[in-house]
Amino acid sequence: MEAEIQCFILKRASEAWQPQTEGQGTFHEAQKTLSEDHKQLEVKLRHTENRARTLEDLVEKLESQCKELSNASEILLVTITLLYLFTNLLAGSLFAVSWKC
């Protein structure tokens, strides 16, 4: 995007600096065109900056969600481990009770 903007500015500047046969009127027209181009580039720049801010906000939200998911997966892993241990403990207790009978 920056290279595109620089190329555009240089192209317009080179057109403005070429020898003009129509005198000052052409020079003023070139200045007017460059001024309009500058305004358009400023609008594009603001739009791009806004998009960058939006993307930065999205990155922050995604990082937060990633941390939440990581925490949730750790809790789930502990829960599964405890369930597994409890199931084995319960199965062992049932086996001991049925063996005595």
WOJO-V849466 format. One record per helix or strand of 2 or more residues. SS is the DSSP state (alpha for helix, beta for strand). FROM is the first residue (numbers start at 0). LEN is the number of residues. If there is no record, write none. Layout:
ss:SS from:FROM len:LEN
ss:SS from:FROM len:LEN
This chain:
ss:alpha from:1 len:16
ss:alpha from:23 len:77
